[in-house]
Every structure is written in C-alpha cells, then in structure tokens.
Amino acid sequence: MNLIRTKLEKVAHLIFIAPSMVFILMLAIVPLFYAVYLSFRSYSLVMPADMAKFNGLENYIAILGNREFTNSIWWTLLFCFFAVLISVGLGLLVAVLLSDQQESRGIRILKSLLILPMMVAPVVSSTMWKIMFGAVYGPINYLIQLFGGVPVSWTGNTWAARMAIVVIDAWGSIPFCMLIFLGALTTIPNEMYESARVDGANKFVIFWKITLPMIRNFFALVMSIRVMDSLKVFDPIMIMTDGGPHGSTESIGTMMYKTAFRYMDIGQGSAAAVIFFALIAVISVATLLLTRDKEDRNA
C-alpha cells in the first residue's frame, strides 16, 4: 500500500496538469503544426481538400512578395511600438500616482472605475469607439468643432485612422498595466522610501533609484505581454477601419485572416500565420531578455 502511495505521489503533479496539457495540445500545438503543413500546400477553400498539392516554398515567396503584406508588417511593428510605449508608460504613471495616495473609499472606487475598460470585450469597446469617432455625429468631432477645430475623418485619413486604433488599444490595455504595477509597488518595503527621504532624495530620484529597479521583473512581464498583445491587434482594425484607408491600417493578423478566409487562399494564409508566429516569438523573447535583471540574464 505504501509503495502504491509513493508511486502516486511521484506522478500526482502529472495527473493534475494532464487536462491542461491536453487542452493546450489540442487548441495550440496541433493547429500550429497543421498550419505549418498547410503552408507548404496549394490549398484553396474553393477546391476540394484532396486536390491540394505540395508546392514547397511558393506560398512563402508569394506572401512575402505581396506588397500589402510587407506593408502590414511595418505598420504592425509601428503600432506595437506606440501601443506598448503609451500603455506601459501611462499604466506605470497612474499606478505610481495612486500608490502615493492614502487608501480610502474614494481611492478604492477610483481604482475600480479605472479597471472597467479591461472588463469590456474588445469587440464591444471597438464598436463603442467607432461610434465616438464618427465623422458626422461622433462626440469626438463634436468636441473638436466646439473648440473651433476642423472635424477629422477618422477612417478616411491614414494617420488619423492609425491614431484612432492606438487610442482604442490604449484605452483597453492601460488598466491591465496599471493593475500589475499596483501589485508590484506593494512589494517594495516602506523602509526603503523612508530612508531615501531622510537622505534628502526627491520623488524623481526615489522613483529612478528605488521604485524602477525593484519592479524590474514586473516591468519585464508587462512589457512582454503587451508586445505580444499589440502584435496580435485585430478587433479594433476590423471594426474601425477594416484595414483602410487603402490598406494603410492592415495588420499582419488582418492580412492573414483576409488571405485565408476572404480570398480563400488557405496555403498563403497559413504561410502568413507561420511568419506571424515566428515574428511574435522572436520579438517577445528579445523584449523579455532586454528587460530582465542583469543577474537573471547571466544565470
């Protein structure tokens, strides 16, 4: 009996994680390998599956030779840079400002209100922002006119459309960053701040020399998650602009979707998906390595 119990204890962790591993295998690993398999075949949704043939690297050459796809890569990277910069920067700023305040009922209510955007589904928030950015009846253009400005065509102008998509993403992602940083700030002992104040350090020095180094690992976590999320931007673009005007807001995700399901070319769509996965993996790992502690990097 003791022998059986000992053996069960050794494999207990495997038994508990088995359902999760099966779930990940069926919904992530298997589709990934199937996408790689399809990326080497000439397969279209308008033809029977048994007519698909192996065509080597033709799908990759075709999709990389598509100027719209290469433009979508540059726009996705540009969007990622600004989206991460704004969401992480403002999220950290709001978290620091809130942590400096005395905990009260008003502050708790404010924190609850600030995380509400995170609770709204991306499709819902994107639809709401599309109404707000309306060219004729949108509240944002109304406010611009109210202060003597000229109404903006948020879906007809390239940079206005791109700015609108960044705003939509920031509105939903800043609360997430703020929440993580608020938790991170509670791990810093108050004694460190008190010692710094006694030594005459101002708020900026305290933030730069104490706060930032102490939450560096949390910062790396938030950065890596936000980079992955921003590279996968899809809902705001599909709902707000559908890739327009003239394809200027097409991301890799929207191009991949349209190639596979609008243009019915599963082979090229799968090749785009594989390139997309490789790009996200490389950038995410690079971000994580660059933002880690030097000690962790050398370990």
Secondary structure, 3 states (H helix, E strand, C coil): CHHHHHHHHHHHHHHHHHHHHHHHHHHHHHHHHHHHHHCCEECECCCCHHHCEECCCHHHHHHHCCHHHHHHHHHHHHHHHHHHHHHHHHHHHHHHHHHCCCCCHHHHHHHHHHCHHHHCCHHHHHHHHHHHCCCCCCHHHHHHHHCCCCCCCCCCCHHHHHHHHHHHHHHHHHHHHHHHHHHHHCCCCHHHHHHHHHCCCCHHHHHHHHHHHHCHHHHHHHHHHHHHHHHCCCHHHHHHCCCCCCCCCCCHHHHHHHHHHHCCEHHHHHHHHHHHHHHHHHHHHHHHHHHCCHHHHHC
